[in-house]
């Protein structure tokens, strides 16, 4: 269970997800992560949860949101969820083999989920600034400085 907690915290630190609907950071409260129910087209904020989970009748996965210009422009670099096998083991409170066991990632728009920790996953997770979204070094966007624009 400790390995799972470490994994969720590590993924949460790298990947932060939220939808603010124009609300200020104070109105959002202790938001810890960004999530998406529409393959990264939009994101919403919520407390840290184990993805995927039900959000108003739709499956939500964690969305890793990045910016190159302090948040004026942002994009979803990749999406993250746990495999069904990992979710079953979490539900049974069985120990896992490492922090990324059962974590799956994919680019928005891709059909296939890829196991985290593989060379293909590392390529997906490495942020690069898209055209028109600034020229600085990409960094994870925090829900506390996300304006929802």
C-alpha positions as CSV (number, residue, x, y, z in Angstrom):
1,X,0.0,0.0,0.0
2,X,3.0,2.3,0.7
3,X,4.3,1.7,-2.8
4,X,0.9,2.7,-4.2
5,X,0.8,5.9,-2.1
6,X,4.3,6.8,-3.2
7,X,3.3,6.1,-6.9
8,X,0.2,8.2,-6.7
9,X,2.0,11.1,-5.0
10,X,4.9,10.9,-7.5
11,X,2.5,10.9,-10.5
12,X,0.5,13.7,-8.8
13,X,3.6,15.9,-8.4
14,X,4.5,15.5,-12.1
15,X,0.9,15.6,-13.4
16,X,-1.6,18.1,-12.1
17,X,-5.2,18.4,-13.5
18,X,-8.3,20.7,-13.0
19,X,-11.2,22.6,-14.5
20,X,-11.9,25.9,-12.7
21,X,-14.8,27.4,-14.7
22,X,-13.3,30.9,-14.0
23,X,-13.1,30.3,-10.2
24,X,-10.1,31.7,-8.3
25,X,-7.7,29.4,-6.5
26,X,-9.3,30.3,-3.2
27,X,-12.7,29.1,-4.4
28,X,-11.2,25.8,-5.6
29,X,-9.9,24.8,-2.2
30,X,-7.2,22.1,-1.8
31,X,-7.2,21.0,-5.4
32,X,-4.3,18.6,-6.1
33,X,-4.8,17.3,-9.6
34,X,-6.3,17.8,-13.1
35,X,-8.6,15.3,-14.7
36,X,-10.4,14.8,-18.0
37,X,-13.5,13.0,-19.1
38,X,-13.1,13.9,-22.8
39,X,-9.6,12.6,-23.8
40,X,-7.9,15.8,-22.7
41,X,-10.1,18.3,-24.6
42,X,-10.9,19.9,-21.3
43,X,-9.8,19.4,-17.7
44,X,-11.3,19.9,-14.3
45,X,-9.9,20.2,-10.8
46,X,-10.5,17.8,-7.9
47,X,-8.8,16.3,-4.9
48,X,-6.3,13.6,-5.7
49,X,-8.2,10.4,-6.7
50,X,-7.3,7.0,-8.2
51,X,-8.0,7.2,-11.9
52,X,-10.1,6.1,-13.7
53,X,-13.1,7.0,-11.6
54,X,-16.7,8.0,-12.3
55,X,-17.3,11.8,-12.7
56,X,-21.0,12.6,-13.3
57,X,-21.5,9.5,-15.4
58,X,-18.3,9.7,-17.4
59,X,-14.9,8.0,-16.8
60,X,-12.3,10.5,-15.6
61,X,-8.6,10.0,-16.0
62,X,-5.7,12.1,-14.7
63,X,-4.5,14.8,-17.2
64,X,-0.9,16.0,-17.0
65,X,-1.1,19.7,-17.9
66,X,1.9,21.7,-18.9
67,X,2.7,25.3,-19.8
68,X,5.7,27.1,-21.4
69,X,4.7,30.7,-20.4
70,X,3.5,30.6,-16.8
71,X,0.0,29.4,-17.6
72,X,-1.2,31.9,-20.2
73,X,-1.2,28.9,-22.6
74,X,-1.4,25.3,-21.5
75,X,-1.9,21.8,-23.0
76,X,-2.5,18.2,-21.8
77,X,0.8,16.4,-22.5
78,X,-0.6,13.0,-21.6
79,X,-3.4,11.2,-19.7
80,X,-2.8,8.6,-16.9
81,X,-4.9,5.9,-15.3
82,X,-4.4,2.6,-13.5
83,X,-5.0,-0.7,-15.3
84,X,-8.0,-2.9,-14.2
85,X,-5.6,-5.3,-12.6
86,X,-3.9,-2.6,-10.5
87,X,-7.3,-1.3,-9.5
88,X,-8.4,-4.7,-8.4
89,X,-5.2,-5.1,-6.3
90,X,-5.7,-1.7,-4.8
91,X,-9.2,-2.6,-3.9
92,X,-8.0,-5.8,-2.2
93,X,-5.2,-3.8,-0.5
94,X,-2.5,-6.1,-1.8
95,X,1.1,-4.9,-2.0
96,X,2.3,-3.8,-5.5
97,X,5.7,-4.3,-7.0
98,X,6.6,-0.6,-7.5
99,X,5.3,2.9,-7.7
100,X,4.4,2.7,-11.4
101,X,3.0,-0.9,-11.4
102,X,-0.3,-0.8,-13.3
103,X,0.0,2.9,-14.3
104,X,-1.0,3.5,-18.0
105,X,-0.3,6.6,-20.1
106,X,-1.3,7.9,-23.5
107,X,-1.3,11.1,-25.6
108,X,-4.7,12.8,-26.0
109,X,-6.2,11.5,-29.2
110,X,-4.3,8.2,-29.1
111,X,-6.4,5.0,-28.8
112,X,-3.8,2.9,-27.0
113,X,-2.8,3.1,-23.4
114,X,0.9,2.2,-22.7
115,X,2.5,0.9,-19.5
116,X,4.4,3.6,-17.6
117,X,8.1,3.2,-17.2
118,X,8.6,1.9,-20.8
119,X,10.6,3.8,-23.4
120,X,7.4,4.6,-25.3
121,X,5.8,6.0,-22.2
122,X,8.9,8.1,-21.4
123,X,8.6,9.7,-24.9
124,X,5.0,10.5,-24.3
125,X,5.7,12.0,-20.9
126,X,8.5,14.3,-22.0
127,X,6.9,17.8,-22.6
128,X,7.7,19.9,-25.6
129,X,6.2,23.3,-26.1
130,X,3.6,23.2,-29.0
131,X,3.6,26.0,-31.6
132,X,2.0,29.1,-30.3
133,X,2.2,28.2,-26.6
134,X,5.4,30.0,-25.6
135,X,9.0,29.3,-26.0
136,X,10.2,28.7,-22.5
137,X,11.0,25.4,-20.8
138,X,7.8,23.4,-20.3
139,X,6.7,22.9,-16.7
140,X,3.8,21.2,-15.0
141,X,0.9,23.6,-14.4
142,X,-0.3,23.9,-10.9
143,X,-4.1,24.0,-10.2
144,X,-3.3,26.9,-7.9
145,X,-2.1,29.1,-10.8
146,X,-4.5,27.8,-13.4
147,X,-6.9,30.5,-14.6
148,X,-9.1,28.2,-16.8
149,X,-8.6,30.3,-19.9
